[in-house]
């Protein structure tokens, strides 16, 4: 396919003046073939040559061991953000002839009951299934890159809903270790900006840029010499006036697409012609005529001249501008009272004028949101209101729309009418529909709009309905990382709790609040919220109580009160003994294993880990498995069994790497570095510690950064670099103290003592050992207390022998 295939004329396809950019794409492909994939975005304004560059790249690199495949995004897929990736997976599975494959859509299948949607059990199930679905989908796509390199082009990426963008972010985090090249073009100009002034994906793209997760190829406008080269390729033999190419370049502003359209306009109007294979132009071509031709091309991209439209066409555009998404001809025919044939005829006219764009499923959308907004702004407010009401009535009676399309349309149109009850109803249904497809970001938007309605018109909505919605919104905001918004949702909900008819809802609010405070490391408020739940156990289900104790156990674990943590985990386990709580039970076993390990009870720790592994395996929860393997490795490390510890860290890394579990991967890098340092493999230990550092900085993980400095201090001590070792260990100690991690402080104190021993500084060693002893005593870690007490006793004996020797010498003297 070439840049000219969709334009009239006889010019041959050309590619010019983008060799540097093409080399960047070749380099990215070569890296992917070596197992180092990436996400490359070709950016630039409309007509700059983004598609031409990608097409040329495809033409030059067609080969048996490279698979080119595309994922196309459609505006109508707001409720199915993973659909493009499922289509990609289905295509990739088709490449494995004879291999048994599961259906891609099974990766996103929900198993929870709709009745549980607004309960803690339902939220826990949904959150777990989102994580599992994303893990499996990413692993399935990346798994196809083991035997071949895959180039996945993301088509119409500007139409992708926010959830799709978040999944792309999630996918991009693991590309550097796999043979997958993501490739996309983005039109970065005002015509794709939403009415709010900011494209929906900009925040995600900016974050990915900060994390260095994508490479940008920015196409610039041609300079005059580049325009000359391009025209020379299109018109190799010509006799044109000397002013022709400079004028054409100046008026087209160096935009290749605009330049090509102008040449075709000249060709179509016979102002440009060929004789004996030589190109000529009419003598009357001057700058003014070229200006008119180019202006005609510009007008096709701007707001249409309303004066040249018929009344019927004007009416059609006005209705179309009020639609919330891609629209079909049936709805427009119903609201205008015209025949479908005449509607389609006008829509095709608008497509030809580049006002509208047609989609594969026989629907239409505006060529850019700014154009739709400009047309809608011309409609008087009162008229807009009545039109929205009219469209809503037609949509409610429609049978040609899918359930998702119908719900979205009604939510959009009723939100622009005074029928607040209907708007609330369909906004909530739209949020529910989004959740069923794991479109959590879109669900949040719908729910928050419904909440705003309930707050603005409190007399129309009962307290139970509002609080239920606030609970759902709080949970979504916590899952998506918007913790302050989640806390605010809970505070609003608690303010309405006095008027509730369902007393269980207050406990659900407190539970969400406690879990969010925990994510914010606000242990005191998290504990306070969760303990309030336990005061009203009549209105807590068994699962609710299990989740409350699980949260309290995690808080006490962070505070290093291991006995209280153990008590809460045991209580949670008793309440969680039910079929729907399998994942919670597996996480409890894993945490209890880590807790027993921290207390020095290794055999009990291994027993708990052994219980959690088969549950995670049956659930297909690779994140859970990777965490268990990691914890087993750390248990062996506590026993100084560094070879076994390294093996289990390797197993954890294998799972977290394939699944793209970046946070766990960073911690596993750290602990593998520690194992290798203890085994004397200092070069490889440094390599893993540095890999961890890159990820930890990206994640802004302060605890992980403290661990990195501690391990680097151990490595430098083994190398004999005392000064560097002291700097890293003291930095680690300060970071642990800053985040109140008592166990980390104790470990850093112990390592500083060992450094002092290596430097033959006995007094400094004793000082740090005494601090470590006090810290471990406070944590009630018996084996560490005994080990350090033994070391201090040896120092005392050594000092006593030294003192006795001195006294003997004095007596002899």
C-alpha positions in Angstrom: 0.0 0.0 0.0 1.3 3.5 -0.8 0.6 7.0 0.2 -1.1 7.6 -3.1 -3.5 4.7 -3.3 -6.4 6.7 -1.9 -5.9 9.7 -4.2 -7.0 10.1 -7.8 -4.4 10.3 -10.6 -1.7 8.3 -12.3 1.4 9.1 -10.2 3.5 6.1 -9.1 3.9 5.4 -5.4 6.9 7.2 -3.9 8.8 7.3 -0.6 11.2 10.2 -0.1 13.3 12.1 2.5 12.6 9.9 5.6 15.7 7.7 5.6 16.8 8.6 9.1 13.3 7.8 10.5 13.2 4.6 8.5 16.5 3.6 10.0 15.1 4.1 13.5 12.3 1.7 12.7 14.8 -0.8 11.2 16.9 -0.6 14.4 13.9 -1.2 16.6 13.0 -4.3 14.5 16.6 -5.6 14.7 16.5 -5.1 18.5 13.2 -7.0 18.7 14.8 -9.9 16.7 17.5 -10.0 19.4 14.8 -10.3 22.1 14.7 -6.6 23.0 11.3 -5.3 21.9 10.0 -1.7 22.3 7.1 0.6 21.7 7.7 3.1 18.9 5.4 6.0 18.2 5.5 7.9 14.9 4.2 11.4 15.7 3.3 14.3 13.5 0.5 16.4 12.2 -2.0 15.3 9.5 -0.5 14.6 6.1 3.1 14.6 7.4 3.8 11.0 6.2 3.3 8.8 9.2 1.4 6.1 7.3 3.8 6.3 4.4 6.8 5.7 6.7 5.2 2.7 8.3 4.1 1.2 4.9 7.6 1.6 3.5 9.0 -0.1 6.7 6.6 -3.0 6.1 7.5 -3.3 2.4 11.3 -3.5 3.2 11.0 -6.0 6.0 8.7 -8.7 4.8 10.4 -11.9 5.8 9.5 -15.4 7.1 10.7 -14.9 10.7 8.8 -11.6 11.1 5.0 -11.4 11.6 3.3 -8.1 10.9 -0.1 -7.8 12.5 -2.5 -5.0 13.4 -4.9 -4.1 16.2 -7.5 -1.6 15.1 -9.4 0.5 17.6 -12.9 1.6 17.0 -14.8 4.3 18.8 -17.8 2.0 19.3 -15.6 -0.4 21.4 -15.7 1.7 24.6 -17.1 -1.2 26.6 -14.7 -3.7 25.0 -11.2 -2.2 25.5 -9.5 -5.5 25.2 -11.3 -6.6 22.0 -8.5 -5.4 19.6 -5.9 -7.5 21.6 -8.2 -10.5 21.6 -8.4 -10.3 17.8 -4.6 -10.0 17.6 -4.3 -13.1 19.8 -6.7 -15.0 17.7 -4.6 -14.1 14.6 -1.4 -15.1 16.3 -2.9 -18.4 17.4 -3.7 -19.1 13.8 0.0 -19.1 13.0 0.5 -22.3 15.1 -0.8 -24.9 12.8 -2.3 -27.9 14.6 -1.6 -26.5 18.1 -4.5 -26.7 20.5 -5.6 -23.2 21.5 -8.1 -21.9 24.0 -10.5 -19.2 22.9 -9.0 -15.7 23.5 -12.3 -14.4 25.0 -12.0 -17.0 27.7 -9.2 -15.0 29.2 -11.7 -12.2 30.1 -14.5 -14.4 31.4 -16.0 -13.3 34.7 -17.0 -15.9 37.3 -18.5 -13.7 40.1 -22.2 -13.4 40.7 -23.9 -10.1 39.6 -25.6 -10.1 43.0 -22.1 -9.6 44.6 -21.2 -6.5 42.6 -21.6 -4.1 45.5 -20.2 -6.3 48.2 -16.6 -6.7 49.4 -16.6 -10.2 48.1 -17.6 -9.0 44.7 -15.0 -6.3 44.6 -12.3 -8.6 45.7 -13.3 -11.1 43.0 -13.5 -8.4 40.3 -10.1 -6.9 41.2 -8.5 -10.4 41.3 -10.0 -11.3 37.9 -8.9 -8.1 36.3 -5.3 -8.8 37.4 -5.6 -12.4 36.2 -7.1 -11.4 32.9 -4.5 -8.8 32.1 -1.7 -11.2 33.1 -3.0 -14.0 30.9 -3.7 -11.7 28.0 -0.2 -10.2 28.1 1.5 -13.5 28.6 -0.5 -15.1 25.7 0.6 -12.3 23.3 4.2 -12.2 24.4 4.3 -16.0 24.4 3.9 -16.0 20.6 7.2 -14.1 20.3 9.4 -17.0 21.4 9.8 -18.5 17.9 9.2 -15.4 15.8 9.4 -11.6 16.0 6.0 -9.9 16.0 5.4 -6.4 14.9 2.1 -5.2 16.2 0.8 -2.0 14.7 -1.8 -0.2 16.7 -4.2 1.4 14.2 -6.4 4.4 15.0 -4.8 4.5 18.5 -6.4 8.0 19.1 -9.8 6.2 19.3 -8.7 3.8 21.9 -10.5 4.1 25.3 -8.4 4.8 28.4 -8.4 1.2 29.5 -6.8 0.2 26.2 -4.1 2.8 26.8 -3.5 1.5 30.3 -3.2 -2.1 29.0 -0.7 -0.8 26.3 1.3 0.8 29.2 1.1 -2.5 31.1 2.2 -4.4 27.9 5.1 -2.0 27.2 6.6 -2.6 30.7 7.8 -6.0 29.6 8.8 -5.5 26.0 12.5 -5.0 26.6 12.9 -8.7 27.3 10.8 -10.1 24.4 10.6 -10.1 20.6 7.6 -7.8 20.3 7.7 -4.5 18.6 4.7 -2.2 19.2 4.3 0.4 16.4 1.8 3.2 16.3 1.2 6.5 14.6 -0.3 9.5 16.4 -1.6 12.7 15.0 -0.5 15.2 17.5 -2.4 18.4 16.6 -5.4 20.4 17.8 -7.9 18.4 15.7 -7.6 15.4 17.9 -7.9 17.2 21.2 -11.2 16.6 23.1 -13.5 19.4 24.1 -11.8 19.5 27.5 -8.7 20.7 25.8 -6.7 17.5 26.3 -6.7 14.2 24.5 -7.7 11.3 26.8 -4.5 9.4 26.3 -2.1 12.3 27.0 -1.6 11.5 30.7 -0.7 7.8 29.9 1.7 8.9 27.2 3.4 11.4 29.4 3.8 8.8 32.1 5.2 6.3 29.6 7.6 9.0 28.4 8.8 9.6 32.0 9.3 5.9 32.4 11.1 5.6 29.1 8.7 3.0 27.8 8.4 4.3 24.3 10.5 5.8 21.6 9.2 8.7 19.6 9.9 9.4 15.9 8.8 13.0 15.3 8.2 13.7 11.6 8.8 17.3 10.7 7.7 19.3 7.7 9.8 19.2 4.6 12.4 21.8 3.8 12.5 23.1 0.2 15.3 20.7 -0.8 13.2 17.7 0.5 10.1 19.0 -1.4 12.3 19.2 -4.6 13.5 15.6 -4.1 9.9 14.4 -3.6 8.6 16.1 -6.7 11.6 14.9 -8.6 10.6 11.3 -7.7 7.0 11.9 -8.7 7.8 13.9 -11.9 11.3 12.6 -12.9 11.3 14.2 -16.3 9.8 17.7 -16.3 10.0 21.2 -17.6 8.4 23.4 -15.0 8.7 27.1 -14.3 11.4 28.0 -11.8 8.9 29.5 -9.3 6.6 26.4 -9.4 8.3 24.2 -6.8 9.2 27.0 -4.3 5.7 28.4 -4.5 4.2 24.9 -4.0 6.5 24.2 -1.1 5.7 27.6 0.5 1.9 27.3 0.1 1.7 23.7 1.2 3.9 24.5 4.3 6.2 21.5 3.5 3.4 19.0 4.4 3.8 16.0 2.1 0.1 15.0 2.2 -1.0 18.5 1.3 1.6 18.7 -1.5 0.4 15.5 -3.0 -3.2 16.6 -2.9 -2.3 19.8 -4.7 -0.4 17.9 -7.4 -3.4 15.6 -7.9 -5.7 18.7 -8.1 -3.5 20.1 -10.8 -3.6 16.8 -12.6 -7.4 16.5 -12.4 -7.9 20.1 -13.6 -5.4 19.4 -16.5 -3.2 22.2 -15.3 -0.4 19.6 -15.0 0.0 17.2 -18.0 2.5 14.9 -19.6 3.8 14.8 -23.2 6.4 12.2 -24.4 7.0 11.2 -20.8 7.9 14.8 -19.8 5.7 16.8 -17.4 4.6 20.4 -18.1 2.2 22.8 -16.5 -0.1 25.4 -18.1 1.4 28.8 -18.7 -1.2 30.5 -16.5 -0.1 28.7 -13.3 1.1 31.3 -10.9 1.2 31.7 -7.1 -2.3 33.0 -6.9 -3.8 30.0 -8.7 -1.8 27.6 -6.5 -3.0 29.5 -3.5 -6.7 28.9 -4.5 -6.0 25.2 -5.1 -4.3 24.7 -1.7 -7.0 26.8 0.0 -9.6 24.4 -1.4 -7.8 21.5 0.1 -7.6 23.3 3.5 -11.3 24.1 3.4 -12.1 20.4 3.1 -10.5 19.9 6.5 -12.2 22.8 8.3 -15.8 23.4 9.5 -18.1 23.2 6.5 -19.6 26.4 5.1 -23.1 26.2 6.5 -24.4 28.6 3.8 -23.9 26.1 1.0 -25.8 23.3 2.9 -29.4 22.5 2.4 -31.7 22.8 5.3 -32.0 19.0 5.5 -28.2 18.7 5.5 -27.8 21.3 8.1 -30.4 19.5 10.3 -28.5 16.2 9.8 -25.2 17.7 10.9 -26.7 19.3 14.0 -28.1 16.0 15.2 -24.9 14.2 14.4 -22.9 16.8 16.4 -24.9 15.9 19.5 -24.1 12.2 19.3 -21.7 10.9 22.0 -19.9 8.3 19.8 -19.9 6.9 16.3 -23.5 7.0 15.0 -25.5 5.0 12.5 -28.0 6.2 9.8 -31.0 4.5 11.4 -31.1 6.8 14.4 -30.6 9.9 12.2 -33.4 8.8 9.9 -35.8 8.3 12.8 -35.1 11.7 14.5 -35.2 13.7 11.2 -38.1 11.8 9.7 -36.3 11.3 6.4 -35.7 8.1 4.5 -32.6 6.0 5.2 -31.5 6.3 1.6 -31.4 10.1 1.6 -29.6 10.0 5.0 -26.9 7.7 3.7 -26.5 9.8 0.6 -25.8 13.0 2.7 -23.5 11.1 5.1 -21.5 9.9 2.1 -21.3 13.5 0.9 -19.9 14.5 4.2 -17.4 11.7 4.1 -16.2 12.8 0.7 -15.8 16.4 2.1 -13.8 14.9 5.0 -16.3 16.2 7.5 -17.1 12.6 8.6 -15.3 9.4 8.6 -17.0 6.0 8.0 -16.2 3.0 10.1 -16.2 -0.7 9.2 -19.4 -1.4 11.0 -21.4 1.1 8.8 -21.2 3.8 11.4 -19.9 7.4 11.1 -18.0 9.8 13.3 -16.6 13.3 12.8 -13.1 13.6 11.4 -12.0 15.4 14.6 -13.7 16.3 17.8 -13.1 20.0 17.4 -15.3 20.0 14.3 -18.1 18.3 16.1 -17.8 20.8 19.0 -17.8 23.7 16.6 -21.1 22.6 15.0 -22.7 21.7 18.3 -21.8 25.2 19.7 -23.9 26.8 17.0 -27.1 25.1 18.3 -29.0 27.2 20.9 -29.0 25.6 24.3 -32.8 25.1 24.5 -32.8 23.5 21.1 -29.9 21.2 22.1 -31.9 20.0 25.1 -35.0 19.1 23.1 -32.9 17.3 20.5 -31.2 15.2 23.2 -34.6 14.3 24.5 -35.8 13.4 21.1 -32.8 11.2 20.3 -33.1 9.5 23.7 -36.7 8.6 23.0 -35.7 7.1 19.6 -32.8 5.1 21.1 -35.0 3.6 23.9 -37.3 2.2 21.3 -34.4 1.0 19.0 -33.8 -2.7 18.3 -30.9 -2.2 15.9 -28.4 -1.2 18.6 -26.4 -3.6 20.7 -27.1 -3.4 24.5 -23.7 -1.6 25.1 -24.4 1.0 22.3 -27.9 1.6 23.6 -26.8 2.0 27.2 -24.0 4.4 26.2 -26.3 6.5 24.0 -29.0 6.8 26.6 -26.4 7.7 29.3 -25.1 10.4 27.0 -28.4 11.9 25.9 -30.2 11.8 29.2 -27.2 13.4 30.9 -28.0 16.4 28.7 -31.7 16.6 29.7 -33.5 17.5 33.0 -34.5 13.8 33.4 -32.0 13.2 36.2 -33.5 9.9 37.2 -33.1 8.4 33.7 -29.6 9.9 33.4 -28.6 8.3 36.8 -30.1 5.0 35.8 -28.2 4.7 32.5 -24.9 6.2 33.8 -25.0 3.5 36.4 -25.9 0.8 33.9 -23.0 2.1 31.6 -20.6 1.8 34.6 -21.8 -1.8 35.3 -21.5 -2.6 31.6 -17.9 -1.3 31.5 -16.9 -3.3 34.6 -18.2 -6.5 33.0 -15.5 -6.0 30.3 -12.8 -4.9 32.9 -13.0 -1.3 31.5 -12.4 0.1 35.0 -11.3 3.5 33.9 -14.5 4.0 31.8 -16.6 2.6 34.7 -15.1 5.2 37.0 -16.1 8.0 34.7 -19.7 6.8 34.4 -20.0 6.2 38.2 -18.5 9.6 39.1 -20.9 11.4 36.7 -23.8 9.5 38.4 -22.5 10.5 41.8 -22.4 14.2 40.8 -26.1 14.0 39.8 -27.0 12.4 43.1 -25.1 15.2 45.0 -26.7 17.9 42.9 -30.2 16.7 43.3 -30.3 14.9 46.7 -34.1 15.0 46.9 -34.4 12.7 43.9 -32.1 9.9 45.2 -32.3 7.9 48.5 -29.2 7.5 50.7 -28.8 3.8 50.0 -28.5 4.3 46.3 -26.0 7.1 46.6 -23.9 5.3 49.2 -23.8 2.1 47.0 -22.5 4.1 44.1 -19.9 5.9 46.3 -18.7 2.5 47.6 -18.2 1.3 44.0 -16.5 4.5 43.0 -14.2 4.4 46.0 -13.2 0.8 45.3 -12.5 1.7 41.6 -10.4 4.7 42.5 -8.4 2.6 45.0 -7.8 -0.1 42.4 -6.7 2.5 39.8 -4.4 4.2 42.2 -6.4 7.4 42.9 -6.2 7.0 46.7 -7.1 10.5 47.7 -10.3 10.4 45.5 -11.1 7.0 47.1 -10.9 8.5 50.6 -13.0 11.4 49.6 -15.7 9.0 48.2 -15.7 7.2 51.6 -16.0 10.5 53.6 -19.0 11.5 51.5 -20.6 8.1 51.9 -20.1 8.2 55.7 -21.9 11.5 55.8 -25.0 9.8 54.4 -24.8 6.8 56.6 -27.3 8.1 59.2 -30.1 7.9 56.7 -29.4 4.3 55.5 -32.0 1.6 55.6 -29.3 -1.1 54.9 -26.9 -1.0 57.9 -24.4 -3.2 56.2 -23.5 -0.4 53.8 -21.7 1.6 56.5 -19.4 -1.3 57.2 -18.7 -1.6 53.5 -17.7 2.0 53.4 -15.4 1.7 56.5 -13.8 -1.4 54.9 -13.1 0.4 51.7 -11.7 3.4 53.7 -9.5 1.2 55.8 -8.0 -0.7 52.8 -7.3 2.6 51.0 -5.6 4.2 54.1 -3.5 1.0 54.1 -2.4 1.7 50.5 -1.5 5.2 51.6 0.7 3.8 54.4 -1.5 5.5 57.0 -1.5 2.7 59.4 -3.4 4.4 62.3 -6.4 5.5 60.2 -6.5 2.2 58.4 -6.6 0.3 61.7 -9.2 2.7 63.1 -11.5 2.2 60.1 -11.2 -1.6 60.1 -11.7 -1.9 63.9 -14.9 0.1 63.6 -16.2 -2.6 61.3 -15.6 -5.3 63.9 -17.8 -3.3 66.4 -20.9 -4.2 64.3 -20.3 -7.9 63.4 -24.0 -8.5 62.9 -23.8 -6.5 59.7 -20.6 -8.2 58.4 -20.7 -11.2 56.3 -18.1 -14.0 56.8 -16.1 -12.7 53.8 -16.3 -9.1 55.1 -14.9 -10.3 58.5 -12.2 -12.3 56.7 -11.2 -9.2 54.7 -11.2 -6.9 57.8 -8.9 -9.3 59.7 -6.7 -9.7 56.6 -6.3 -5.9 56.4 -5.6 -5.7 60.1 -3.0 -8.5 59.8 -1.2 -6.7 57.0 -1.1 -3.5 59.1 0.4 -5.3 62.1 2.9 -7.0 59.8 4.0 -3.6 58.5 4.3 -2.4 62.1 6.4 -5.5 62.9 4.0 -6.7 65.6 4.2 -10.3 64.4 2.0 -11.8 67.1 -0.9 -9.5 66.5 -0.5 -10.0 62.7 -0.5 -13.8 63.2 -3.7 -13.5 65.3 -5.5 -11.5 62.7 -4.4 -13.9 59.9 -5.6 -16.9 61.8 -9.0 -15.2 62.4 -9.2 -14.2 58.7 -8.5 -17.8 57.7 -11.4 -19.1 59.8 -13.9 -16.7 58.2 -12.5 -17.2 54.7 -13.2 -21.0 54.6 -15.7 -20.8 51.8 -15.5 -21.6 48.0 -15.6 -18.1 46.7 -12.6 -17.0 48.9 -10.0 -19.3 47.4 -7.7 -16.4 46.3 -8.0 -14.7 49.7 -7.1 -18.0 51.4 -4.1 -18.5 49.1 -2.9 -14.9 49.9 -3.4 -15.6 53.6 -1.3 -18.7 53.5 1.4 -16.8 51.6 1.5 -13.9 54.1 1.4 -16.3 57.1 4.4 -18.1 55.6 6.3 -14.8 55.3 5.3 -13.9 58.9 6.6 -17.2 60.2 9.8 -16.8 58.3 10.3 -13.3 59.8 9.8 -14.9 63.2 12.5 -17.5 62.5 10.0 -20.4 62.2 11.3 -21.8 58.9 9.5 -25.1 58.8 6.1 -23.5 59.6 6.8 -21.0 56.9 7.5 -23.7 54.3 4.3 -25.5 55.3 2.1 -22.4 54.7 3.8 -21.8 51.3 3.1 -25.4 50.3 -0.6 -24.8 51.0 -0.8 -21.6 48.9 1.0 -23.0 45.8 -1.7 -25.4 44.6 -4.4 -22.8 45.1 -2.6 -20.2 43.0 -1.9 -22.9 40.4 -5.6 -23.9 40.2 -6.6 -20.2 39.9 -3.9 -19.6 37.3 -2.7 -16.7 39.4 0.9 -16.2 38.3 1.4 -13.2 40.4 0.5 -15.2 43.5 2.9 -18.0 42.4 5.7 -15.6 41.8 5.3 -14.1 45.3 5.3 -17.5 47.0 8.5 -18.6 45.1 10.1 -15.3 46.1 9.1 -15.7 49.8 10.4 -19.3 49.8 13.7 -18.0 48.5 13.9 -15.4 51.3 13.2 -18.2 53.9 16.1 -20.1 52.6 18.2 -16.9 52.7 17.4 -16.5 56.4 18.8 -20.0 56.9 22.0 -18.9 55.0 21.1 -21.5 52.3 22.0 -19.1 49.5 22.1 -21.6 46.7 18.5 -22.7 47.3 17.5 -19.1 47.9 18.9 -18.2 44.5 17.0 -21.1 42.8 13.7 -19.9 44.2 14.4 -16.3 43.3 15.1 -17.6 39.8 11.7 -19.3 39.7 10.0 -16.2 40.9 11.8 -14.1 38.3 10.8 -16.5 35.5 7.1 -16.1 36.3 7.2 -12.3 37.0 9.3 -11.7 33.8 7.0 -13.6 31.4 3.9 -12.0 33.1 5.4 -8.6 33.1 5.0 -8.2 36.9 7.3 -5.2 37.2 7.0 -4.4 41.0 7.6 -8.0 42.0 10.3 -8.3 39.3 12.2 -5.4 40.9 12.1 -7.0 44.4 13.2 -10.4 42.9 16.1 -8.7 41.2 17.1 -7.3 44.6 17.0 -10.6 46.4 18.8 -12.5 43.6 21.5 -9.9 43.9 21.7 -10.6 47.6 22.0 -14.3 47.0 24.7 -13.9 44.4 26.6 -11.6 46.7 26.6 -14.2 49.5 27.6 -16.8 47.0 30.6 -14.7 46.0 29.4 -13.9 42.5 29.9 -10.1 42.9 29.8 -9.2 39.2 26.5 -10.8 38.5 25.2 -9.5 41.9 26.0 -5.9 40.9 24.2 -6.5 37.5 21.0 -7.7 39.2 21.1 -4.9 41.8 21.5 -2.3 39.0 18.5 -3.8 37.1 16.5 -3.5 40.2 17.5 0.1 40.7 16.2 1.1 37.2 12.8 -0.4 38.0 12.6 0.9 41.6 13.3 4.5 40.4 10.5 4.1 37.8 8.1 2.7 40.5 9.3 5.4 43.1 9.5 2.5 45.6 11.3 3.9 48.7 11.4 0.6 50.5 12.9 -1.1 47.5 15.5 1.7 47.1 16.5 1.2 50.7 17.0 -2.6 50.0 19.0 -1.7 46.9 21.4 0.4 49.0 21.7 -2.3 51.7 22.6 -4.9 49.1 25.1 -2.6 47.3 26.7 -2.0 50.7 27.1 -5.8 51.2 28.6 -6.1 47.7 31.1 -3.3 48.2 32.0 -4.7 51.6 32.8 -8.0 50.0 35.0 -6.2 47.4 36.8 -4.3 50.2 35.5 -0.9 49.1 34.9 0.2 52.8 34.0 3.8 52.1 31.4 3.0 49.3 30.0 0.2 51.5 29.5 2.6 54.5 27.8 5.2 52.3 25.3 2.7 50.9 24.6 1.0 54.2 24.0 4.3 56.0 21.8 5.5 53.2 19.8 2.4 53.5 19.5 2.8 57.3 18.3 6.4 56.8 15.7 5.4 54.3 14.4 2.5 56.5 14.1 4.9 59.4 12.3 7.5 57.3 9.5 5.0 56.3 9.5 3.5 59.8 10.5 0.0 58.7 11.9 -1.5 61.9 13.0 -4.8 60.4 15.0 -3.0 57.7 16.7 -0.8 60.3 17.7 -3.9 62.3 19.2 -5.5 59.2 21.1 -2.4 58.2 22.5 -2.0 61.7 23.6 -5.7 61.6 25.4 -5.1 58.2 27.1 -1.9 59.5 28.4 -4.0 62.4 29.8 -6.6 59.9 31.4 -3.8 57.9 33.1 -2.5 61.0 34.4 -6.0 61.8 35.9 -6.2 58.3 37.6 -2.8 58.9 38.9 -4.1 62.3 37.0 -1.3 64.1 35.9 -3.3 67.2 34.3 -0.4 69.0 32.2 0.6 66.0 31.2 -3.0 65.4 30.0 -3.4 69.1 28.1 -0.1 68.9 26.1 -1.3 65.8 25.6 -4.8 67.2 24.1 -3.4 70.3 21.7 -1.3 68.3 20.8 -4.3 66.1 20.3 -6.4 69.3 17.8 -3.8 70.7 15.9 -3.7 67.4 15.6 -7.4 67.0 14.5 -7.7 70.7 11.8 -5.2 70.1 10.7 -7.3 67.0 10.7 -10.5 69.1 12.9 -12.3 66.4 14.5 -14.9 68.7 17.1 -16.4 66.4 18.5 -13.0 65.4 18.6 -11.9 69.1 20.5 -15.1 70.0 23.0 -14.8 67.1 23.8 -11.2 67.9 24.1 -11.8 71.6 26.5 -14.6 70.8 28.6 -12.2 68.7 28.7 -9.6 71.4 29.7 -12.2 74.0 32.6 -13.2 71.7 33.6 -9.5 71.6 33.5 -9.4 75.4 35.5 -12.6 75.8 38.1 -11.2 73.3 38.2 -7.9 75.2 38.6 -9.8 78.5 41.5 -11.9 77.1 43.1 -8.8 75.8 42.7 -7.0 79.1 44.0 -10.1 81.0 47.1 -10.2 78.8 47.8 -6.5 79.4 47.5 -7.0 83.2 49.8 -10.0 83.1 52.4 -8.0 81.2 52.1 -5.2 83.8 52.6 -7.6 86.7 55.7 -9.1 85.1 57.0 -5.6 84.5 
